[in-house]
Amino acid sequence: MTIVMCDKCGPPRGRIHRYERSVQPLGHPSSAVICSKANCGNPGLVWLNEIDANTYVQGERDILI
């Protein structure tokens, strides 16, 4: 599970998922990916849960947003 949040809004705090790592999407900060928090239009970072972060580090998953 992933979510997008900006540096200013900080890491997401989910009730079900715990987000471990942030990854810059292609073209950051000029990409079309923006923070998912209401009323925030800042460039976003993709936050990964533990499973997705591990597969990303192992090279099994790419972040191509």
MODELLER restraints for C-alpha pairs under 7 A, 6 or more apart:
rsr = mdl.restraints
at = mdl.atoms
rsr.add(forms.Gaussian(group=physical.xy_distance, feature=features.Distance(at['CA:1:A'], at['CA:48:A']), mean=6.42, stdev=0.5))
rsr.add(forms.Gaussian(group=physical.xy_distance, feature=features.Distance(at['CA:1:A'], at['CA:49:A']), mean=5.90, stdev=0.5))
rsr.add(forms.Gaussian(group=physical.xy_distance, feature=features.Distance(at['CA:1:A'], at['CA:52:A']), mean=6.92, stdev=0.5))
rsr.add(forms.Gaussian(group=physical.xy_distance, feature=features.Distance(at['CA:2:A'], at['CA:46:A']), mean=6.56, stdev=0.5))
rsr.add(forms.Gaussian(group=physical.xy_distance, feature=features.Distance(at['CA:2:A'], at['CA:47:A']), mean=5.47, stdev=0.5))
rsr.add(forms.Gaussian(group=physical.xy_distance, feature=features.Distance(at['CA:2:A'], at['CA:48:A']), mean=4.80, stdev=0.5))
rsr.add(forms.Gaussian(group=physical.xy_distance, feature=features.Distance(at['CA:2:A'], at['CA:49:A']), mean=6.43, stdev=0.5))
rsr.add(forms.Gaussian(group=physical.xy_distance, feature=features.Distance(at['CA:3:A'], at['CA:46:A']), mean=5.81, stdev=0.5))
rsr.add(forms.Gaussian(group=physical.xy_distance, feature=features.Distance(at['CA:3:A'], at['CA:47:A']), mean=5.28, stdev=0.5))
rsr.add(forms.Gaussian(group=physical.xy_distance, feature=features.Distance(at['CA:3:A'], at['CA:48:A']), mean=6.97, stdev=0.5))
rsr.add(forms.Gaussian(group=physical.xy_distance, feature=features.Distance(at['CA:4:A'], at['CA:35:A']), mean=5.44, stdev=0.5))
rsr.add(forms.Gaussian(group=physical.xy_distance, feature=features.Distance(at['CA:4:A'], at['CA:36:A']), mean=5.68, stdev=0.5))
rsr.add(forms.Gaussian(group=physical.xy_distance, feature=features.Distance(at['CA:4:A'], at['CA:44:A']), mean=5.52, stdev=0.5))
rsr.add(forms.Gaussian(group=physical.xy_distance, feature=features.Distance(at['CA:4:A'], at['CA:45:A']), mean=5.39, stdev=0.5))
rsr.add(forms.Gaussian(group=physical.xy_distance, feature=features.Distance(at['CA:4:A'], at['CA:46:A']), mean=4.59, stdev=0.5))
rsr.add(forms.Gaussian(group=physical.xy_distance, feature=features.Distance(at['CA:4:A'], at['CA:47:A']), mean=5.88, stdev=0.5))
rsr.add(forms.Gaussian(group=physical.xy_distance, feature=features.Distance(at['CA:5:A'], at['CA:11:A']), mean=6.58, stdev=0.5))
rsr.add(forms.Gaussian(group=physical.xy_distance, feature=features.Distance(at['CA:5:A'], at['CA:12:A']), mean=6.80, stdev=0.5))
rsr.add(forms.Gaussian(group=physical.xy_distance, feature=features.Distance(at['CA:5:A'], at['CA:35:A']), mean=4.33, stdev=0.5))
rsr.add(forms.Gaussian(group=physical.xy_distance, feature=features.Distance(at['CA:5:A'], at['CA:36:A']), mean=5.75, stdev=0.5))
rsr.add(forms.Gaussian(group=physical.xy_distance, feature=features.Distance(at['CA:5:A'], at['CA:37:A']), mean=6.87, stdev=0.5))
rsr.add(forms.Gaussian(group=physical.xy_distance, feature=features.Distance(at['CA:5:A'], at['CA:44:A']), mean=4.95, stdev=0.5))
rsr.add(forms.Gaussian(group=physical.xy_distance, feature=features.Distance(at['CA:5:A'], at['CA:45:A']), mean=5.48, stdev=0.5))
rsr.add(forms.Gaussian(group=physical.xy_distance, feature=features.Distance(at['CA:5:A'], at['CA:46:A']), mean=6.75, stdev=0.5))
rsr.add(forms.Gaussian(group=physical.xy_distance, feature=features.Distance(at['CA:6:A'], at['CA:35:A']), mean=5.13, stdev=0.5))
rsr.add(forms.Gaussian(group=physical.xy_distance, feature=features.Distance(at['CA:6:A'], at['CA:42:A']), mean=6.05, stdev=0.5))
rsr.add(forms.Gaussian(group=physical.xy_distance, feature=features.Distance(at['CA:6:A'], at['CA:43:A']), mean=5.90, stdev=0.5))
rsr.add(forms.Gaussian(group=physical.xy_distance, feature=features.Distance(at['CA:6:A'], at['CA:44:A']), mean=4.18, stdev=0.5))
rsr.add(forms.Gaussian(group=physical.xy_distance, feature=features.Distance(at['CA:6:A'], at['CA:45:A']), mean=5.56, stdev=0.5))
rsr.add(forms.Gaussian(group=physical.xy_distance, feature=features.Distance(at['CA:12:A'], at['CA:19:A']), mean=6.74, stdev=0.5))
rsr.add(forms.Gaussian(group=physical.xy_distance, feature=features.Distance(at['CA:17:A'], at['CA:49:A']), mean=6.38, stdev=0.5))
rsr.add(forms.Gaussian(group=physical.xy_distance, feature=features.Distance(at['CA:18:A'], at['CA:49:A']), mean=5.64, stdev=0.5))
rsr.add(forms.Gaussian(group=physical.xy_distance, feature=features.Distance(at['CA:19:A'], at['CA:47:A']), mean=6.06, stdev=0.5))
rsr.add(forms.Gaussian(group=physical.xy_distance, feature=features.Distance(at['CA:19:A'], at['CA:48:A']), mean=5.35, stdev=0.5))
rsr.add(forms.Gaussian(group=physical.xy_distance, feature=features.Distance(at['CA:19:A'], at['CA:49:A']), mean=4.20, stdev=0.5))
rsr.add(forms.Gaussian(group=physical.xy_distance, feature=features.Distance(at['CA:19:A'], at['CA:50:A']), mean=6.55, stdev=0.5))
rsr.add(forms.Gaussian(group=physical.xy_distance, feature=features.Distance(at['CA:20:A'], at['CA:48:A']), mean=5.96, stdev=0.5))
rsr.add(forms.Gaussian(group=physical.xy_distance, feature=features.Distance(at['CA:20:A'], at['CA:49:A']), mean=5.37, stdev=0.5))
rsr.add(forms.Gaussian(group=physical.xy_distance, feature=features.Distance(at['CA:20:A'], at['CA:50:A']), mean=5.62, stdev=0.5))
rsr.add(forms.Gaussian(group=physical.xy_distance, feature=features.Distance(at['CA:20:A'], at['CA:53:A']), mean=6.86, stdev=0.5))
rsr.add(forms.Gaussian(group=physical.xy_distance, feature=features.Distance(at['CA:21:A'], at['CA:47:A']), mean=5.62, stdev=0.5))
rsr.add(forms.Gaussian(group=physical.xy_distance, feature=features.Distance(at['CA:21:A'], at['CA:48:A']), mean=5.39, stdev=0.5))
rsr.add(forms.Gaussian(group=physical.xy_distance, feature=features.Distance(at['CA:21:A'], at['CA:53:A']), mean=6.23, stdev=0.5))
rsr.add(forms.Gaussian(group=physical.xy_distance, feature=features.Distance(at['CA:22:A'], at['CA:45:A']), mean=5.99, stdev=0.5))
rsr.add(forms.Gaussian(group=physical.xy_distance, feature=features.Distance(at['CA:22:A'], at['CA:46:A']), mean=5.43, stdev=0.5))
rsr.add(forms.Gaussian(group=physical.xy_distance, feature=features.Distance(at['CA:22:A'], at['CA:47:A']), mean=4.32, stdev=0.5))
rsr.add(forms.Gaussian(group=physical.xy_distance, feature=features.Distance(at['CA:22:A'], at['CA:48:A']), mean=6.22, stdev=0.5))
rsr.add(forms.Gaussian(group=physical.xy_distance, feature=features.Distance(at['CA:23:A'], at['CA:45:A']), mean=5.78, stdev=0.5))
rsr.add(forms.Gaussian(group=physical.xy_distance, feature=features.Distance(at['CA:23:A'], at['CA:46:A']), mean=5.15, stdev=0.5))
rsr.add(forms.Gaussian(group=physical.xy_distance, feature=features.Distance(at['CA:23:A'], at['CA:47:A']), mean=6.39, stdev=0.5))
rsr.add(forms.Gaussian(group=physical.xy_distance, feature=features.Distance(at['CA:24:A'], at['CA:45:A']), mean=5.14, stdev=0.5))
rsr.add(forms.Gaussian(group=physical.xy_distance, feature=features.Distance(at['CA:24:A'], at['CA:46:A']), mean=6.25, stdev=0.5))
rsr.add(forms.Gaussian(group=physical.xy_distance, feature=features.Distance(at['CA:25:A'], at['CA:45:A']), mean=6.53, stdev=0.5))
rsr.add(forms.Gaussian(group=physical.xy_distance, feature=features.Distance(at['CA:25:A'], at['CA:46:A']), mean=6.62, stdev=0.5))
rsr.add(forms.Gaussian(group=physical.xy_distance, feature=features.Distance(at['CA:25:A'], at['CA:63:A']), mean=6.33, stdev=0.5))
rsr.add(forms.Gaussian(group=physical.xy_distance, feature=features.Distance(at['CA:25:A'], at['CA:64:A']), mean=6.39, stdev=0.5))
rsr.add(forms.Gaussian(group=physical.xy_distance, feature=features.Distance(at['CA:25:A'], at['CA:65:A']), mean=5.69, stdev=0.5))
rsr.add(forms.Gaussian(group=physical.xy_distance, feature=features.Distance(at['CA:26:A'], at['CA:64:A']), mean=6.25, stdev=0.5))
rsr.add(forms.Gaussian(group=physical.xy_distance, feature=features.Distance(at['CA:26:A'], at['CA:65:A']), mean=6.48, stdev=0.5))
rsr.add(forms.Gaussian(group=physical.xy_distance, feature=features.Distance(at['CA:29:A'], at['CA:43:A']), mean=5.49, stdev=0.5))
rsr.add(forms.Gaussian(group=physical.xy_distance, feature=features.Distance(at['CA:33:A'], at['CA:43:A']), mean=6.01, stdev=0.5))
rsr.add(forms.Gaussian(group=physical.xy_distance, feature=features.Distance(at['CA:33:A'], at['CA:44:A']), mean=5.59, stdev=0.5))
rsr.add(forms.Gaussian(group=physical.xy_distance, feature=features.Distance(at['CA:34:A'], at['CA:41:A']), mean=5.66, stdev=0.5))
rsr.add(forms.Gaussian(group=physical.xy_distance, feature=features.Distance(at['CA:34:A'], at['CA:42:A']), mean=5.55, stdev=0.5))
rsr.add(forms.Gaussian(group=physical.xy_distance, feature=features.Distance(at['CA:34:A'], at['CA:43:A']), mean=4.50, stdev=0.5))
rsr.add(forms.Gaussian(group=physical.xy_distance, feature=features.Distance(at['CA:34:A'], at['CA:44:A']), mean=4.46, stdev=0.5))
rsr.add(forms.Gaussian(group=physical.xy_distance, feature=features.Distance(at['CA:35:A'], at['CA:41:A']), mean=5.97, stdev=0.5))
rsr.add(forms.Gaussian(group=physical.xy_distance, feature=features.Distance(at['CA:35:A'], at['CA:42:A']), mean=5.72, stdev=0.5))
rsr.add(forms.Gaussian(group=physical.xy_distance, feature=features.Distance(at['CA:35:A'], at['CA:43:A']), mean=6.08, stdev=0.5))
rsr.add(forms.Gaussian(group=physical.xy_distance, feature=features.Distance(at['CA:35:A'], at['CA:44:A']), mean=4.53, stdev=0.5))
rsr.add(forms.Gaussian(group=physical.xy_distance, feature=features.Distance(at['CA:55:A'], at['CA:61:A']), mean=5.59, stdev=0.5))
rsr.add(forms.Gaussian(group=physical.xy_distance, feature=features.Distance(at['CA:56:A'], at['CA:62:A']), mean=6.27, stdev=0.5))
